[in-house]
Amino acid sequence: MNIRHPAPQDLPGIYHVCLATGDAGADATTLHQNPDLLGHVYAGAYAVRHPEHGFVVADELGIAGYVLAVPDTRAFESWQEAEWYPPLRAQYPWTDADSPDGRLIRLLHAPERRAAGVLDRWPAHLHIDLLPRLQGRGLGRELISRALDGLRAEGVRGLHLAVDSRNTGGQAFYPRVGLTRQPDETDPGVILFTVDLA
């Protein structure tokens, strides 16, 4: 098993993990006609823009997990608007379809945004996912630790992450690695966790 920064050739594996854990931690493969959309929204841009703050876990079967972090959410969102979203918006025009794919396409056009008060105190954020074959082996803790150490070394003051309210495993895991649950009234389906780094 190898833990390293993501490289361009890892993107297909990262997208696979994102899809295989994309239903509040469970496999979302059967929910989506387009297997790339979850990765476009929640993973690809992170690995492309900030590979230095991400780590993948690779075993003999391929990429099986990752943590993908950005040190400055506002700057990252500006980069997405300039570089990441325009070709995707051209490829996937706005749709009103009430389907999992339709909702993801709308996120490409109208991305989720955290409140200014959250970003002022906890400007970084991350996503972490592990396939079931790697869960329960301490790798989640290791990935979070590596990501937070790198952000701390860069002088980042704090980090937040959003968890689907249905993801009970994530809600149990994050306090064990030092994150604190916060009230987040902007979306009743999302639970916010934070950690101060400086």
C-alpha positions in Angstrom: 0.0 0.0 0.0 1.3 3.4 -1.0 0.3 6.8 0.3 1.4 9.7 -1.9 0.3 13.0 -3.5 -2.1 12.6 -6.4 -0.8 12.7 -10.0 -2.7 13.3 -13.2 -2.9 9.5 -13.9 -4.8 9.1 -10.6 -7.8 11.0 -11.7 -9.8 8.0 -13.0 -9.2 6.2 -9.7 -10.1 9.3 -7.7 -13.3 9.6 -9.6 -14.1 5.9 -9.1 -13.6 6.3 -5.3 -15.8 9.4 -5.3 -18.6 7.6 -7.0 -18.2 4.4 -4.9 -18.6 6.4 -1.7 -20.8 9.2 -3.0 -24.2 8.3 -1.4 -23.5 9.6 2.1 -20.5 7.2 2.3 -22.2 4.3 0.4 -21.9 3.3 -3.2 -23.7 5.8 -5.5 -23.0 3.9 -8.8 -26.6 2.9 -9.4 -27.9 6.4 -8.7 -26.0 8.1 -11.5 -26.2 7.6 -15.3 -23.1 9.7 -15.7 -20.3 8.3 -13.5 -18.1 11.4 -13.8 -20.4 14.0 -12.4 -19.7 13.4 -8.7 -16.0 13.6 -9.4 -16.3 16.8 -11.4 -18.1 18.4 -8.4 -16.3 17.0 -5.4 -12.9 15.6 -6.3 -11.2 16.5 -9.6 -10.6 20.2 -9.1 -8.9 19.5 -5.8 -6.5 17.0 -7.2 -5.7 19.3 -10.2 -5.4 22.6 -8.3 -3.7 21.5 -5.1 -2.1 18.1 -5.4 0.4 19.2 -2.7 -2.4 19.2 -0.2 -3.9 15.9 -1.2 -3.0 12.2 -0.7 -4.1 9.1 -2.4 -3.9 5.5 -1.1 -3.0 3.0 -3.8 -2.9 -0.7 -3.4 -2.5 -3.6 -5.9 -6.1 -3.0 -7.2 -5.6 0.8 -7.8 -6.6 4.0 -6.0 -8.7 3.1 -3.0 -8.9 6.3 -1.1 -7.9 9.9 -0.9 -7.9 13.1 1.1 -8.1 16.3 -1.0 -7.7 19.7 0.6 -7.4 23.3 -0.4 -5.8 25.9 1.9 -8.0 28.9 0.9 -11.5 28.1 -0.1 -12.2 31.6 -1.6 -9.2 31.5 -3.8 -10.0 27.9 -4.9 -13.5 29.0 -5.8 -12.2 31.8 -7.9 -9.9 29.4 -9.7 -12.8 27.0 -10.3 -14.9 29.9 -11.8 -12.0 30.8 -14.1 -10.6 27.4 -15.1 -12.7 24.4 -13.9 -16.3 25.2 -14.5 -16.4 26.9 -17.9 -15.7 23.8 -20.0 -18.0 21.7 -17.7 -20.8 24.2 -18.0 -20.5 24.0 -21.8 -20.6 20.3 -21.7 -23.4 20.0 -19.3 -26.0 22.8 -19.9 -28.3 23.8 -17.0 -31.1 21.3 -16.4 -34.2 21.3 -14.2 -34.2 17.5 -14.1 -35.1 16.3 -10.6 -32.5 13.5 -10.6 -29.2 12.8 -9.0 -27.4 13.8 -12.2 -29.6 16.9 -12.7 -28.8 18.1 -9.2 -25.0 17.7 -9.8 -25.2 19.5 -13.1 -26.9 22.4 -11.3 -24.0 22.4 -8.8 -21.6 23.0 -11.7 -23.6 26.1 -12.6 -24.5 27.2 -9.0 -21.9 25.8 -6.7 -22.4 25.5 -2.9 -20.8 28.2 -0.9 -20.0 28.4 2.8 -20.9 31.4 4.9 -18.4 34.2 5.2 -18.1 33.7 9.0 -17.0 30.1 8.4 -14.4 31.0 5.8 -13.0 33.8 7.9 -12.2 31.4 10.7 -11.7 28.1 8.9 -10.6 29.0 5.3 -9.4 25.6 4.3 -11.6 22.6 3.5 -11.2 19.0 2.5 -12.9 15.8 1.2 -11.9 12.3 2.3 -13.1 9.0 1.1 -12.0 5.4 1.4 -13.3 2.3 -0.3 -14.6 -0.4 2.1 -11.6 -2.6 1.6 -9.4 0.0 3.3 -11.8 1.1 6.0 -11.2 0.3 9.7 -7.4 0.2 9.3 -6.4 3.6 10.6 -5.9 5.1 7.1 -8.5 7.7 7.5 -6.8 9.1 10.5 -3.4 8.9 8.7 -4.8 10.8 5.7 -6.4 13.5 7.8 -3.2 13.9 9.9 -1.1 14.3 6.8 -3.4 16.9 5.2 -3.7 18.9 8.4 0.0 18.9 9.0 0.6 20.2 5.5 -2.0 23.0 5.9 -0.6 23.9 9.3 2.9 24.1 7.9 1.6 26.6 5.3 0.2 28.8 8.1 -3.5 28.0 7.4 -5.5 29.1 10.5 -8.4 26.6 10.3 -10.3 24.0 8.3 -13.9 23.1 7.8 -15.6 20.2 6.1 -19.3 19.5 5.4 -20.8 16.1 6.0 -24.1 14.8 4.6 -26.4 14.4 7.6 -27.1 10.8 6.5 -23.4 9.9 6.8 -23.4 8.6 10.4 -20.0 7.0 9.9 -18.4 10.3 9.1 -20.2 12.0 12.0 -18.7 9.5 14.4 -15.2 9.6 12.8 -14.4 13.3 12.6 -14.5 14.0 16.4 -12.1 11.1 16.9 -9.5 12.9 14.7 -9.9 16.3 16.5 -12.7 18.0 14.5 -15.6 19.8 16.3 -19.2 19.7 15.1 -20.6 23.2 14.5 -24.2 24.4 13.9 -24.7 25.2 10.3 -28.2 26.7 9.6 -27.7 27.3 5.9 -28.4 23.7 4.9 -30.3 21.3 7.2 -28.9 18.3 5.2 -25.3 19.3 6.0 -23.3 19.0 9.2 -20.2 21.2 9.6 -17.0 20.1 11.3 -14.1 22.4 12.0 -10.6 22.4 13.4 -8.3 25.3 14.4 -4.8 24.9 13.0 -3.1 28.0 14.3 
